[in-house]
Amino acid sequence: MRQYLESDLGFYYGVGIFVIAVFVLGMAAVAIIDPDGVGTVELVGLAGGFFVFMLVYFISVSVQRLEDGENV
C-alpha cells in the first residue's frame, strides 16, 4: 500500500477514494441525524453534482497519466 501511495498518481487516486468515502459517510450521517432534512430533489442534485465532480477529477488524473507516458 505504501509503495502505491509513493507515486503521484497513486496519491491522487487515494485522495479521490478518500473524498468519496467522506461524502458517503457525510450523507449517511445526515440521513441518520435528520432524515427529513434533505429532500429528494436536493439529494439527487447534490449526489449528481458530486458524481460529475469526481468524474472530472478521475478523467484529469487519467490525462495526467497519459501526459507522463505511463500505461493506462
N, C-alpha and C positions, 0 to 999 in steps of 0.2 A: 504494500500500500504506500509506504513512504517513497519508494522509488517512482511510483506512478505520479505522486504529487510533486516530485522534484522538477519535472518538466513544466514549462509554461502552460502548454495545452492541457496537461493533466490537472494543473491547478485550476484553470478556467472551467473545466468540466466539473471538478469538485465543488467550486463555488456555485455553479449552476444547480447542481443537485442539492446543495445546502439551501439555496434560496427557495427551491421548490418545496423542500421539507418544511422550512419555516412558514411558507404560505399555507401548506396543508394543515400544519399544526395550529396556525392562527385561525383558519376557517373552522377547524374543529372546536377550538376554544370559544369562538363566537357562537357556534351552534349549541354548545353546552351551556354557556353562561346566559345567553339571551336568544333563544330560538326565534322569537318574533322580531328581533332587532333588524334583521336584514331580509328584505323581501326577495321574491324570486327574480324579479326584473333586475334588481341591483346585484344579486348574486351572479346571475348569468353575465351581466356586464363586467363585473369585477373578474370573474374567472376567465371570460373571453379575452379581456384586455391583458390579463396576466399570461394567458396562453400565447397571445401574439407577441408579447414582450419576450418571453422565453424562446419562442420560435426564432425571432430575430437574433437573440443572443447566441443560440446554438448555430445558426447559419453564419454569423460573423466569426465564431470560433472555427467553423469549418473552412471559411475563406482564409483565415489566418493560417490554418494548417496547409492549405494549397499554396499560399504565398511563400511559406517556408520550404516548400518542396517535399514535405513529408507525405507518406502514403495515407490515403483516406480510408 
